[in-house]
Structures are given as C-alpha cells and as structure tokens.
Amino acid sequence: MNFDKELDARGLNCPLPILRAKKTLGELAGGQVLKIIATDPGSVKDFAAFAKQTGNELLSTAEAGGEYTFFIKKK
C-alpha cells in the first residue's frame, strides 16, 4: 500500500503509539496516508478506537512476527 509518511512505534507501549501517530498525522495533509509499525498488542484495538474517535480512516491492520502494521488516512 502506498503511504506518505512512516512512523516506527516499535518498543513503545500504550499510549505512546497513539500519541506519536496523532502528532505525525497533524503534519500530514487531508487524504495523505500514515504507515505505523508497532509491537504493542494493545495497539490493534487502540488504533481502531483512535480512527473512530478522530474520523481518520483505518485502511488496514496486519500482524506478522509480533509486529503490527497500520495504515491510517487523514481526514
């Protein structure tokens, strides 16, 4: 999937991945996509809730080898 910026949140625990994503999304223009890589298993539900609360679109969630990858499109 194409993306405009990548955020490496590996090794960070809740709420840091969400806080870093929020800050990074603030730097993007509407319609741009942020790729986030995290290792916190709780980030799966956290990013789903974050997208719903902020109106940003969670395009995909994937897990491989203990790493979770999210693509969020800024509204």
C-alpha positions as CSV (number, residue, x, y, z in Angstrom):
1,M,0.0,0.0,0.0
2,N,1.2,3.5,-0.8
3,F,1.8,5.9,2.1
4,D,3.2,9.4,2.6
5,K,4.9,9.0,5.9
6,E,6.0,6.2,8.2
7,L,6.0,6.1,12.0
8,D,8.1,3.5,13.8
9,A,6.5,2.9,17.2
10,R,8.2,-0.5,17.9
11,G,9.0,-1.0,21.5
12,L,6.5,1.7,22.7
13,N,3.6,0.8,24.9
14,C,0.2,2.4,25.2
15,P,-0.5,5.3,24.9
16,L,2.7,6.3,23.2
17,P,2.0,4.8,19.7
18,I,-1.3,6.6,19.6
19,L,0.2,9.9,20.8
20,R,3.0,9.7,18.2
21,A,0.5,8.9,15.5
22,K,-1.7,11.8,16.5
23,K,1.3,14.2,16.3
24,T,2.5,12.8,13.0
25,L,-1.0,12.9,11.4
26,G,-1.0,16.6,12.4
27,E,1.9,17.1,10.0
28,L,0.0,15.5,7.1
29,A,-2.5,17.0,4.7
30,G,-6.0,15.6,4.3
31,G,-6.1,12.4,2.2
32,Q,-2.5,11.5,3.0
33,V,-1.7,8.1,4.5
34,L,0.4,7.3,7.6
35,K,2.0,3.9,8.0
36,I,2.6,2.9,11.6
37,I,4.6,-0.1,12.8
38,A,4.1,-1.1,16.4
39,T,4.9,-4.1,18.7
40,D,2.3,-3.4,21.4
41,P,-0.6,-6.0,21.0
42,G,-3.0,-3.5,22.5
43,S,-2.4,-1.1,19.6
44,V,-4.8,-3.1,17.4
45,K,-7.8,-2.1,19.5
46,D,-6.3,1.3,20.3
47,F,-5.9,2.3,16.6
48,A,-9.4,1.1,15.7
49,A,-10.8,3.3,18.5
50,F,-8.5,6.2,17.6
51,A,-9.7,6.1,14.0
52,K,-13.3,6.0,15.1
53,Q,-12.9,8.9,17.5
54,T,-10.9,11.2,15.2
55,G,-12.7,10.5,11.9
56,N,-9.5,9.3,10.3
57,E,-9.8,6.2,8.2
58,L,-8.1,3.0,9.3
59,L,-7.3,1.5,5.9
60,S,-5.7,-1.7,7.1
61,T,-4.3,-3.6,10.0
62,A,-1.8,-6.5,9.7
63,E,0.3,-8.6,12.0
64,A,3.5,-10.5,11.2
65,G,6.2,-11.8,13.5
66,G,4.9,-9.8,16.5
67,E,4.8,-6.5,14.6
68,Y,1.6,-4.7,13.8
69,T,1.3,-2.5,10.7
70,F,-1.5,0.1,10.4
71,F,-2.3,2.4,7.5
72,I,-4.4,5.5,8.5
73,K,-5.7,8.0,6.0
74,K,-6.0,11.5,7.4
75,K,-9.5,13.0,7.0
